[in-house]
């Protein structure tokens, strides 16, 4: 069994304004009170169903916190490992954070944040797009969010 380092088990810092938790104190963020309900308000049934299907895939990876922000919904363990960035009738735009660059035709853009942090952007247009492949990305990203790589 792997031992946890002091860095990976230290308590999360909580913003006094919005109560969101972060690995690093005083992280810049859109401080405010946001909710999934606000994010979904006015969306079509198709878009809402797509969101809940994606959310179910993320929840299947293990215990998570939902981290709503001004323009997106984050899925968090210690760190945010995935997010829904945009949702409309054309689909759900999301990203996962991986420790490696994973080349795949479904990724529209891959950003290297650090040599061990790659943000992979993709779009899901239908419930059928929420498949085993997306589930595998989310579960790999979940481990990143848990900071298992440290």
TORTI-88311 format. One line per field, with one value per atom (N, C-alpha, C, O): atom name; residue in three letters; x, y, z. Coordinates in Angstrom, 1 decimal, padded with zeros to 4 digits, always signed. Last residue first. Layout:
BEGIN
atom [CA, ...] .
res [ala, ...] .
X [X, ...] .
Y [Y, ...] .
Z [Z, ...] .
***
This chain:
BEGIN
atom [N, CA, C, O, N, CA, C, O, N, CA, C, O, N, CA, C, O, N, CA, C, O, N, CA, C, O, N, CA, C, O, N, CA, C, O, N, CA, C, O, N, CA, C, O, N, CA, C, O, N, CA, C, O, N, CA, C, O, N, CA, C, O, N, CA, C, O, N, CA, C, O, N, CA, C, O, N, CA, C, O, N, CA, C, O, N, CA, C, O, N, CA, C, O, N, CA, C, O, N, CA, C, O, N, CA, C, O, N, CA, C, O, N, CA, C, O, N, CA, C, O, N, CA, C, O, N, CA, C, O, N, CA, C, O, N, CA, C, O, N, CA, C, O, N, CA, C, O, N, CA, C, O, N, CA, C, O, N, CA, C, O, N, CA, C, O, N, CA, C, O, N, CA, C, O, N, CA, C, O, N, CA, C, O, N, CA, C, O, N, CA, C, O, N, CA, C, O, N, CA, C, O, N, CA, C, O, N, CA, C, O, N, CA, C, O, N, CA, C, O, N, CA, C, O, N, CA, C, O, N, CA, C, O, N, CA, C, O, N, CA, C, O, N, CA, C, O, N, CA, C, O, N, CA, C, O, N, CA, C, O, N, CA, C, O, N, CA, C, O, N, CA, C, O, N, CA, C, O, N, CA, C, O, N, CA, C, O, N, CA, C, O, N, CA, C, O, N, CA, C, O, N, CA, C, O, N, CA, C, O, N, CA, C, O, N, CA, C, O, N, CA, C, O, N, CA, C, O, N, CA, C, O, N, CA, C, O, N, CA, C, O, N, CA, C, O, N, CA, C, O, N, CA, C, O, N, CA, C, O, N, CA, C, O, N, CA, C, O, N, CA, C, O, N, CA, C, O, N, CA, C, O, N, CA, C, O, N, CA, C, O, N, CA, C, O, N, CA, C, O, N, CA, C, O, N, CA, C, O, N, CA, C, O, N, CA, C, O, N, CA, C, O, N, CA, C, O, N, CA, C, O, N, CA, C, O, N, CA, C, O, N, CA, C, O, N, CA, C, O, N, CA, C, O, N, CA, C, O, N, CA, C, O, N, CA, C, O, N, CA, C, O, N, CA, C, O, N, CA, C, O, N, CA, C, O, N, CA, C, O, N, CA, C, O, N, CA, C, O, N, CA, C, O, N, CA, C, O, N, CA, C, O, N, CA, C, O, N, CA, C, O, N, CA, C, O, N, CA, C, O, N, CA, C, O, N, CA, C, O, N, CA, C, O, N, CA, C, O, N, CA, C, O, N, CA, C, O, N, CA, C, O, N, CA, C, O, N, CA, C, O, N, CA, C, O, N, CA, C, O, N, CA, C, O, N, CA, C, O, N, CA, C, O, N, CA, C, O, N, CA, C, O, N, CA, C, O, N, CA, C, O, N, CA, C, O, N, CA, C, O, N, CA, C, O, N, CA, C, O, N, CA, C, O, N, CA, C, O, N, CA, C, O, N, CA, C, O, N, CA, C, O, N, CA, C, O, N, CA, C, O, N, CA, C, O, N, CA, C, O, N, CA, C, O] .
res [unk, unk, unk, unk, unk, unk, unk, unk, unk, unk, unk, unk, unk, unk, unk, unk, unk, unk, unk, unk, unk, unk, unk, unk, unk, unk, unk, unk, unk, unk, unk, unk, unk, unk, unk, unk, unk, unk, unk, unk, unk, unk, unk, unk, unk, unk, unk, unk, unk, unk, unk, unk, unk, unk, unk, unk, unk, unk, unk, unk, unk, unk, unk, unk, unk, unk, unk, unk, unk, unk, unk, unk, unk, unk, unk, unk, unk, unk, unk, unk, unk, unk, unk, unk, unk, unk, unk, unk, unk, unk, unk, unk, unk, unk, unk, unk, unk, unk, unk, unk, unk, unk, unk, unk, unk, unk, unk, unk, unk, unk, unk, unk, unk, unk, unk, unk, unk, unk, unk, unk, unk, unk, unk, unk, unk, unk, unk, unk, unk, unk, unk, unk, unk, unk, unk, unk, unk, unk, unk, unk, unk, unk, unk, unk, unk, unk, unk, unk, unk, unk, unk, unk, unk, unk, unk, unk, unk, unk, unk, unk, unk, unk, unk, unk, unk, unk, unk, unk, unk, unk, unk, unk, unk, unk, unk, unk, unk, unk, unk, unk, unk, unk, unk, unk, unk, unk, unk, unk, unk, unk, unk, unk, unk, unk, unk, unk, unk, unk, unk, unk, unk, unk, unk, unk, unk, unk, unk, unk, unk, unk, unk, unk, unk, unk, unk, unk, unk, unk, unk, unk, unk, unk, unk, unk, unk, unk, unk, unk, unk, unk, unk, unk, unk, unk, unk, unk, unk, unk, unk, unk, unk, unk, unk, unk, unk, unk, unk, unk, unk, unk, unk, unk, unk, unk, unk, unk, unk, unk, unk, unk, unk, unk, unk, unk, unk, unk, unk, unk, unk, unk, unk, unk, unk, unk, unk, unk, unk, unk, unk, unk, unk, unk, unk, unk, unk, unk, unk, unk, unk, unk, unk, unk, unk, unk, unk, unk, unk, unk, unk, unk, unk, unk, unk, unk, unk, unk, unk, unk, unk, unk, unk, unk, unk, unk, unk, unk, unk, unk, unk, unk, unk, unk, unk, unk, unk, unk, unk, unk, unk, unk, unk, unk, unk, unk, unk, unk, unk, unk, unk, unk, unk, unk, unk, unk, unk, unk, unk, unk, unk, unk, unk, unk, unk, unk, unk, unk, unk, unk, unk, unk, unk, unk, unk, unk, unk, unk, unk, unk, unk, unk, unk, unk, unk, unk, unk, unk, unk, unk, unk, unk, unk, unk, unk, unk, unk, unk, unk, unk, unk, unk, unk, unk, unk, unk, unk, unk, unk, unk, unk, unk, unk, unk, unk, unk, unk, unk, unk, unk, unk, unk, unk, unk, unk, unk, unk, unk, unk, unk, unk, unk, unk, unk, unk, unk, unk, unk, unk, unk, unk, unk, unk, unk, unk, unk, unk, unk, unk, unk, unk, unk, unk, unk, unk, unk, unk, unk, unk, unk, unk, unk, unk, unk, unk, unk, unk, unk, unk, unk, unk, unk, unk, unk, unk, unk, unk, unk, unk, unk, unk, unk, unk, unk, unk, unk, unk, unk, unk, unk, unk, unk, unk, unk, unk, unk, unk, unk, unk, unk, unk, unk, unk, unk, unk, unk, unk, unk, unk, unk, unk, unk, unk, unk, unk, unk, unk, unk, unk, unk, unk, unk, unk, unk, unk, unk, unk, unk, unk, unk, unk, unk, unk, unk, unk, unk, unk, unk, unk, unk, unk, unk, unk, unk, unk, unk, unk, unk, unk, unk, unk, unk, unk, unk, unk, unk, unk, unk, unk, unk, unk, unk, unk, unk, unk, unk, unk, unk, unk, unk, unk, unk, unk, unk, unk, unk, unk, unk, unk, unk, unk, unk, unk, unk, unk, unk, unk, unk, unk, unk, unk, unk, unk, unk, unk, unk, unk, unk, unk, unk, unk, unk, unk, unk, unk, unk, unk, unk, unk, unk, unk, unk] .
X [+001.4, +002.5, +003.2, +004.1, -000.6, +000.6, +001.7, +002.9, -002.9, -002.2, -000.8, +000.1, -004.6, -003.2, -002.4, -001.4, -007.2, -006.8, -005.4, -005.0, -007.0, -007.7, -007.4, -007.5, -005.8, -005.0, -005.7, -004.9, -007.9, -006.7, -005.8, -005.1, -009.7, -010.0, -008.8, -008.6, -008.5, -008.5, -008.8, -008.2, -009.3, -007.8, -007.7, -006.8, -012.0, -011.4, -009.9, -009.4, -012.3, -012.8, -012.1, -011.7, -011.4, -010.7, -011.1, -010.2, -013.4, -012.0, -011.2, -010.3, -015.7, -015.6, -014.1, -013.7, -015.1, -015.2, -015.0, -014.4, -015.2, -014.0, -014.0, -013.0, -017.9, -016.8, -015.5, -014.7, -019.7, -019.4, -018.3, -017.8, -021.5, -021.1, -020.8, -021.6, -022.6, -021.2, -020.7, -019.4, -025.3, -024.5, -023.0, -022.1, -026.3, -026.1, -025.2, -024.4, -024.4, -025.5, -025.2, -024.1, -022.1, -023.3, -024.5, -025.7, -019.3, -020.3, -021.6, -022.1, -016.1, -017.5, -018.3, -017.9, -013.0, -013.8, -015.3, -015.7, -009.7, -011.0, -011.7, -011.1, -007.4, -007.9, -009.4, -010.2, -004.6, -006.1, -006.6, -006.2, -002.0, -002.5, -004.0, -004.7, +000.8, -000.6, -001.1, -000.7, +003.5, +002.7, +001.2, +000.5, +004.6, +005.0, +004.2, +004.2, +001.5, +002.9, +003.3, +002.5, -000.4, -000.3, +001.1, +001.7, -001.0, -000.1, +000.0, +000.5, -004.1, -003.3, -002.3, -002.7, -005.7, -005.0, -004.0, -003.2, -008.8, -007.6, -007.0, -007.7, -010.5, -010.4, -009.2, -008.7, -010.5, -010.0, -009.8, -009.1, -011.1, -012.2, -011.8, -012.6, -008.7, -009.4, -010.6, -011.1, -006.0, -007.2, -008.0, -008.1, -003.2, -003.7, -004.9, -004.9, -002.7, -003.3, -003.9, -004.9, -000.1, -000.8, -001.3, -000.6, -000.6, +000.0, -000.8, -002.0, -002.2, -000.7, +000.1, +001.3, -005.2, -004.4, -003.0, -002.5, -008.4, -007.0, -006.2, -006.6, -011.0, -010.4, -008.9, -008.3, -013.8, -012.4, -012.1, -012.8, -016.5, -016.0, -014.4, -013.9, -019.6, -018.2, -017.5, -018.0, -022.3, -021.7, -020.2, -019.5, -024.4, -023.7, -023.1, -023.4, -026.3, -025.3, -024.4, -023.7, -027.8, -028.4, -027.4, -027.7, -025.3, -026.4, -026.9, -026.5, -022.7, -023.8, -024.9, -025.5, -019.3, -020.4, -021.5, -021.1, -017.8, -017.5, -018.6, -018.7, -017.5, -018.4, -018.3, -018.6, -014.4, -015.4, -016.3, -015.9, -012.2, -013.0, -013.9, -014.2, -010.8, -010.2, -011.0, -010.4, -009.8, -010.8, -010.1, -009.0, -008.4, -008.3, -009.5, -010.0, -009.5, -008.7, -008.7, -008.9, -012.0, -011.6, -010.8, -011.4, -014.6, -013.4, -013.2, -014.2, -015.8, -015.9, -014.5, -013.5, -017.3, -016.2, -016.5, -017.4, -019.1, -019.3, -018.1, -017.8, -019.0, -018.8, -019.1, -019.3, -019.1, -019.3, -019.2, -019.3, -018.8, -019.6, -020.0, -021.1, -018.9, -018.3, -019.2, -020.3, -019.4, -019.9, -019.2, -018.8, -018.1, -017.6, -018.1, -017.5, -018.9, -019.3, -018.8, -019.1, -016.7, -017.4, -017.8, -017.0, -016.9, -016.5, -017.3, -018.3, -015.9, -016.5, -016.0, -014.8, -015.7, -015.4, -016.1, -016.8, -016.6, -015.1, -014.8, -013.8, -019.2, -018.9, -017.4, -017.0, -019.3, -019.6, -019.2, -018.9, -018.8, -017.8, -018.0, -017.1, -021.2, -019.9, -018.8, -018.0, -023.0, -023.1, -021.8, -021.3, -022.3, -022.2, -022.2, -021.4, -023.2, -021.8, -021.5, -020.5, -026.0, -025.3, -023.8, -023.1, -026.5, -026.7, -026.0, -025.5, -026.0, -025.2, -025.3, -024.3, -027.9, -026.5, -025.6, -024.7, -030.2, -030.0, -028.5, -028.0, -029.9, -029.9, -029.6, -028.9, -030.0, -028.8, -028.7, -027.7, -032.7, -031.6, -030.3, -029.5, -034.2, -034.2, -033.0, -032.4, -032.3, -033.2, -033.2, -032.2, -031.9, -031.4, -032.5, -033.4, -032.9, -033.1, -032.6, -032.8, -030.4, -031.6, -031.7, -030.8, -027.9, -028.9, -030.1, -030.9, -026.7, -026.1, -027.0, -026.9, -028.5, -028.3, -027.7, -028.1, -028.1, -029.4, -029.3, -030.0, -025.5, -025.8, -027.1, -027.3, -024.5, -025.1, -025.3, -025.3, -022.6, -023.1, -023.7, -023.3, -021.5, -022.4, -023.1, -024.0, -018.1, -019.5, -020.3, -019.7, -015.2, -015.8, -017.2, -017.6, -013.5, -014.7, -015.5, -016.4, -010.1, -011.3, -012.4, -012.4, -006.8, -007.7, -008.9, -008.7, -006.1, -006.2, -007.1, -008.2, -005.4, -005.6, -005.6, -005.2, -003.6, -004.3, -004.3, -003.4, -004.2, -003.3, -004.0, -005.1, -006.4, -005.1, -004.2, -003.5, -009.6, -008.5, -007.2, -007.1, -013.1, -011.9, -010.8, -011.1, -015.5, -014.8, -013.5, -012.8, -016.6, -016.4, -015.9, -015.8, -016.7, -017.6, -017.6, -018.4, -015.1, -016.2, -017.2, -018.4, -013.0, -013.9, -015.2, -016.3, -012.0, -012.2, -013.3, -014.3, -009.9, -011.3, -011.4, -011.0, -007.4, -007.7, -009.1, -009.5, -007.2, -007.5, -007.8, -008.3, -004.6, -005.9, -006.1, -005.1, -002.3, -002.6, -004.0, -004.6, -001.8, -002.8, -003.1, -003.9, +000.1, -001.2, -002.2, -003.4, +002.3, +001.7, +000.3, -000.6, +003.1, +002.5, +001.8, +000.8, +002.1, +003.1, +002.3, +001.1, +000.9, +000.6, +001.7, +002.2, +002.2, +002.0, +001.7, +002.2, +000.6, +001.4, +001.1, +000.0, +000.8, +000.0, +000.9, +001.8] .
Y [+012.3, +013.0, +012.0, +012.5, +010.9, +011.0, +011.7, +011.7, +011.3, +010.0, +010.0, +009.2, +013.4, +013.7, +012.4, +012.4, +013.2, +012.7, +012.9, +012.7, +014.1, +015.0, +014.5, +015.3, +011.8, +013.1, +014.0, +014.6, +010.1, +009.8, +011.0, +011.2, +011.3, +011.2, +011.0, +011.6, +010.8, +012.1, +012.2, +013.0, +008.1, +008.4, +009.8, +010.1, +008.4, +007.7, +007.9, +008.0, +009.9, +010.5, +009.8, +010.4, +008.1, +009.4, +010.0, +010.5, +006.1, +005.8, +007.1, +007.1, +007.4, +006.9, +006.7, +007.0, +007.8, +009.0, +008.5, +009.2, +005.0, +005.7, +007.0, +007.3, +004.3, +003.7, +004.4, +004.5, +007.4, +006.0, +005.5, +006.3, +009.5, +009.3, +007.8, +007.1, +009.4, +009.9, +009.7, +009.7, +008.9, +007.8, +008.2, +007.3, +011.4, +010.5, +009.4, +008.9, +013.7, +012.9, +012.0, +011.9, +015.2, +015.8, +015.0, +015.5, +016.4, +015.3, +015.8, +016.8, +017.5, +017.8, +016.5, +015.6, +018.3, +017.5, +018.0, +018.7, +018.9, +019.4, +018.6, +018.1, +018.2, +017.7, +018.1, +017.7, +019.4, +019.6, +019.2, +019.9, +018.0, +018.3, +018.4, +017.5, +018.0, +018.4, +018.9, +019.9, +017.8, +016.7, +017.0, +016.4, +020.2, +018.9, +017.7, +016.6, +022.2, +021.9, +020.6, +019.9, +022.5, +023.5, +023.4, +024.4, +022.0, +021.6, +022.8, +023.9, +021.3, +022.3, +021.7, +021.0, +020.2, +019.7, +020.8, +021.3, +020.0, +020.8, +020.2, +019.6, +018.0, +019.2, +020.0, +020.7, +014.6, +015.8, +016.9, +016.8, +012.5, +013.2, +014.5, +015.3, +011.5, +012.3, +013.0, +014.0, +011.8, +011.1, +012.0, +013.2, +011.6, +011.9, +011.1, +009.9, +012.7, +011.6, +012.0, +012.7, +013.6, +014.1, +012.8, +011.9, +013.1, +012.8, +013.4, +013.6, +013.5, +013.7, +013.5, +013.6, +015.3, +014.1, +014.4, +015.6, +016.5, +016.8, +015.5, +014.7, +017.1, +016.3, +016.6, +017.1, +019.1, +018.8, +017.8, +017.8, +019.8, +019.4, +019.3, +019.4, +020.7, +020.9, +020.7, +021.3, +019.2, +019.5, +019.6, +018.6, +020.5, +019.5, +020.1, +021.2, +022.0, +021.5, +020.5, +019.7, +023.1, +022.1, +021.4, +020.3, +023.4, +023.9, +022.8, +021.6, +024.2, +023.2, +023.9, +024.9, +024.3, +024.9, +023.8, +022.6, +022.9, +024.3, +025.0, +026.2, +020.6, +021.0, +022.5, +023.2, +019.1, +020.2, +020.2, +019.8, +017.3, +017.4, +018.6, +019.0, +017.6, +016.7, +016.8, +016.3, +019.8, +019.6, +018.7, +019.1, +018.1, +019.1, +018.8, +017.7, +016.2, +017.2, +018.4, +019.6, +016.1, +015.2, +016.1, +016.9, +017.6, +017.7, +016.5, +016.1, +019.1, +017.8, +017.7, +017.6, +022.2, +021.4, +020.1, +020.2, +023.9, +023.0, +022.1, +021.4, +027.4, +026.0, +025.2, +025.8, +030.1, +029.7, +028.2, +027.8, +030.4, +031.3, +030.8, +031.0, +027.0, +028.3, +029.2, +028.8, +024.2, +025.1, +026.5, +027.0, +021.4, +022.8, +023.7, +024.0, +018.6, +019.4, +020.8, +021.3, +016.0, +017.2, +017.9, +017.9, +012.4, +013.7, +014.8, +014.6, +009.0, +010.2, +011.5, +011.6, +007.6, +007.6, +008.8, +009.6, +007.2, +007.1, +007.0, +006.5, +007.9, +006.4, +006.2, +005.1, +010.6, +010.1, +008.6, +008.1, +010.7, +011.3, +010.7, +010.3, +009.6, +009.0, +009.4, +008.6, +011.4, +010.1, +009.3, +008.6, +013.7, +013.7, +012.3, +012.0, +012.8, +013.0, +013.0, +012.5, +012.7, +011.5, +011.6, +010.7, +015.4, +014.4, +013.0, +012.3, +016.6, +016.9, +015.8, +015.4, +015.3, +015.1, +015.5, +014.7, +016.3, +014.9, +014.6, +013.7, +019.1, +018.7, +017.2, +016.7, +018.9, +019.4, +019.0, +018.5, +017.9, +017.2, +017.6, +016.8, +020.0, +018.7, +017.8, +017.1, +023.1, +022.1, +020.8, +020.5, +025.5, +024.6, +023.6, +023.4, +027.1, +027.5, +026.6, +026.9, +026.1, +026.9, +027.4, +027.9, +024.9, +024.2, +025.0, +024.6, +026.7, +026.4, +025.7, +026.0, +026.6, +027.9, +027.6, +028.2, +023.9, +024.4, +025.7, +025.8, +024.0, +023.2, +023.7, +023.8, +027.3, +026.0, +025.3, +026.0, +029.7, +029.2, +027.8, +027.1, +032.4, +031.3, +030.9, +031.5, +033.2, +033.5, +032.3, +031.2, +033.9, +033.7, +034.1, +035.2, +032.5, +033.3, +033.1, +032.3, +032.6, +031.9, +032.9, +034.0, +032.0, +032.9, +032.1, +031.0, +030.7, +030.4, +031.4, +031.6, +030.7, +032.0, +031.8, +032.7, +027.7, +028.8, +030.0, +030.2, +024.8, +025.9, +027.1, +027.4, +023.1, +022.6, +023.7, +023.5, +024.4, +024.4, +023.7, +023.8, +024.7, +024.2, +024.1, +023.8, +027.4, +026.4, +026.0, +026.8, +029.5, +028.2, +027.1, +025.9, +032.1, +031.1, +029.7, +028.9, +033.4, +034.0, +033.0, +033.0, +031.9, +032.4, +033.0, +033.1, +029.0, +030.4, +030.8, +030.2, +026.6, +027.0, +028.5, +029.2, +024.3, +025.7, +026.0, +025.6, +020.9, +021.9, +023.3, +023.4, +019.5, +020.0, +020.9, +021.7, +017.1, +018.3, +018.8, +018.6, +014.9, +014.8, +016.1, +016.1, +015.5, +015.0, +014.9, +014.7, +016.4, +017.3, +016.8, +017.7, +014.1, +015.2, +016.2, +016.7, +011.3, +012.3, +013.3, +013.4, +008.0, +009.4, +010.3, +010.2, +005.0, +005.9, +007.3, +007.6, +002.2, +003.4, +004.3, +004.4, -001.2, +000.0, +001.2, +001.4] .
Z [-006.6, -005.9, -004.9, -004.1, -007.8, -008.6, -007.8, -008.2, -006.3, -006.2, -006.8, -006.5, -006.1, -006.0, -005.7, -005.1, -006.8, -005.5, -005.1, -004.0, -009.4, -008.4, -007.0, -006.1, -010.5, -010.5, -009.4, -008.7, -010.2, -009.5, -009.4, -008.4, -012.0, -010.6, -009.7, -008.6, -014.4, -013.9, -012.4, -011.7, -014.6, -014.6, -014.0, -013.2, -014.7, -013.6, -013.5, -012.4, -017.1, -015.8, -014.6, -013.6, -019.0, -018.8, -017.4, -016.7, -018.6, -018.3, -018.1, -017.3, -019.5, -018.1, -017.7, -016.6, -022.1, -021.3, -019.8, -019.0, -022.8, -023.0, -022.2, -021.5, -022.2, -021.4, -021.6, -020.7, -022.8, -022.9, -022.1, -021.2, -023.8, -022.4, -022.2, -021.6, -026.2, -026.2, -024.8, -024.6, -025.7, -026.2, -026.2, -026.1, -025.2, -024.1, -024.5, -023.7, -027.3, -027.0, -025.8, -025.3, -027.5, -028.1, -027.7, -027.9, -025.7, -025.8, -026.4, -025.8, -026.4, -026.4, -026.5, -027.3, -024.6, -025.5, -025.4, -024.5, -023.5, -023.8, -024.8, -025.8, -021.0, -022.3, -022.5, -021.7, -019.6, -019.6, -021.0, -022.0, -017.8, -019.2, -019.1, -018.5, -016.0, -015.9, -017.3, -017.8, -015.8, -015.3, -015.2, -014.4, -016.8, -017.5, -017.0, -017.6, -016.7, -016.3, -016.9, -017.6, -018.7, -017.6, -017.0, -016.7, -022.0, -021.0, -019.9, -020.2, -023.4, -022.8, -021.8, -020.9, -026.2, -025.0, -024.6, -025.4, -027.9, -027.5, -026.3, -025.4, -028.6, -029.5, -029.2, -030.1, -028.5, -027.8, -028.8, -029.8, -030.1, -029.5, -028.7, -028.3, -031.1, -031.9, -031.3, -031.8, -028.8, -029.1, -030.0, -029.8, -026.7, -028.0, -028.4, -028.3, -023.7, -024.3, -025.6, -025.7, -021.6, -022.8, -023.5, -024.0, -018.1, -019.4, -020.5, -020.4, -016.0, -015.8, -017.1, -017.1, -016.7, -016.7, -016.5, -016.8, -016.4, -016.1, -015.9, -015.1, -018.8, -017.7, -017.6, -018.5, -019.7, -019.7, -018.6, -017.6, -022.0, -020.7, -020.8, -021.9, -023.2, -023.4, -022.0, -021.0, -024.5, -023.3, -023.5, -024.0, -027.2, -026.4, -025.1, -024.7, -028.4, -029.3, -028.5, -029.1, -026.3, -027.2, -028.1, -028.6, -023.8, -024.5, -025.4, -025.3, -021.6, -021.8, -022.6, -022.2, -020.6, -021.3, -021.6, -021.8, -018.8, -019.1, -019.8, -019.7, -016.4, -017.5, -017.7, -016.8, -015.4, -015.3, -016.6, -017.7, -013.3, -014.5, -014.3, -013.2, -011.0, -012.0, -013.3, -014.3, -008.6, -009.6, -010.7, -011.2, -005.7, -006.8, -007.7, -007.8, -004.1, -003.5, -004.5, -004.1, -006.1, -005.0, -004.1, -003.3, -008.0, -007.2, -006.3, -005.7, -010.8, -010.1, -009.4, -010.0, -011.6, -011.4, -010.6, -009.7, -013.9, -012.7, -012.7, -013.6, -014.8, -015.0, -013.7, -012.7, -014.3, -015.6, -015.9, -017.0, -011.4, -012.2, -013.6, -014.0, -010.1, -010.3, -011.1, -011.5, -008.0, -009.0, -009.0, -007.9, -007.4, -007.2, -008.2, -009.2, -005.6, -006.7, -006.4, -005.3, -004.6, -004.3, -005.6, -006.5, -004.5, -005.1, -004.4, -003.8, -004.3, -003.7, -004.2, -004.4, -007.7, -006.2, -005.6, -006.3, -010.2, -010.0, -008.5, -008.1, -010.4, -010.4, -010.1, -009.8, -010.8, -009.4, -009.3, -008.2, -013.5, -012.6, -011.2, -010.5, -014.5, -014.8, -013.8, -013.4, -013.5, -013.0, -013.3, -012.5, -015.1, -013.6, -013.0, -012.1, -017.6, -017.3, -015.9, -015.4, -017.0, -017.4, -017.2, -016.7, -016.4, -015.4, -015.7, -014.8, -019.0, -017.8, -016.7, -016.1, -020.5, -020.8, -019.6, -019.3, -019.4, -019.3, -019.6, -019.0, -020.1, -018.6, -018.5, -017.6, -022.9, -022.2, -020.8, -020.3, -023.2, -023.7, -023.0, -022.6, -022.0, -021.4, -021.9, -021.1, -022.0, -022.6, -021.8, -021.1, -019.4, -020.4, -020.9, -020.1, -017.4, -018.7, -019.8, -021.0, -015.1, -015.3, -016.8, -017.4, -014.6, -015.5, -015.8, -016.7, -012.9, -014.1, -015.1, -016.3, -010.7, -011.5, -012.8, -013.8, -009.9, -010.3, -011.2, -012.2, -009.1, -010.3, -010.8, -012.0, -008.0, -007.8, -009.1, -010.2, -006.0, -007.3, -007.1, -006.1, -004.5, -004.2, -005.5, -006.0, -005.1, -005.0, -004.7, -004.5, -006.8, -005.5, -005.5, -005.9, -009.0, -009.1, -007.8, -007.7, -007.8, -008.3, -008.4, -007.8, -006.8, -007.5, -008.0, -008.5, -003.6, -005.0, -005.7, -005.1, -000.8, -001.6, -003.1, -003.8, -000.6, +000.0, -000.9, -001.7, -002.5, -002.2, -001.7, -002.2, -002.7, -002.2, -001.8, -000.8, -001.6, -002.5, -001.9, -000.6, -001.3, -000.8, -001.9, -003.1, -000.9, -001.7, -001.1, -000.5, +000.6, +001.3, +000.4, +000.8, -000.2, -000.9, -000.3, -000.6, +001.9, +001.2, +000.6, +000.9, +002.8, +003.8, +003.1, +003.8, +001.3, +001.1, +002.1, +002.2, +002.8, +002.5, +002.4, +003.3, +002.0, +002.5, +002.0, +000.9, +003.3, +002.2, +002.8, +003.9, +005.2, +005.0, +003.8, +003.5, +003.7, +004.4, +004.2, +003.1, +002.1, +003.2, +004.0, +004.9, +000.3, -000.2, +000.9, +000.6, +001.8, +000.9, +000.5, +000.4, +003.2, +004.0, +003.1, +003.5, +001.2, +001.6, +002.4, +002.4, +001.9, +001.5, +002.0, +003.1, +000.7, +001.8, +001.2, +000.2, -000.9, -001.0, +000.2, +000.7, +000.0, +000.0, +000.0, +000.8] .
***
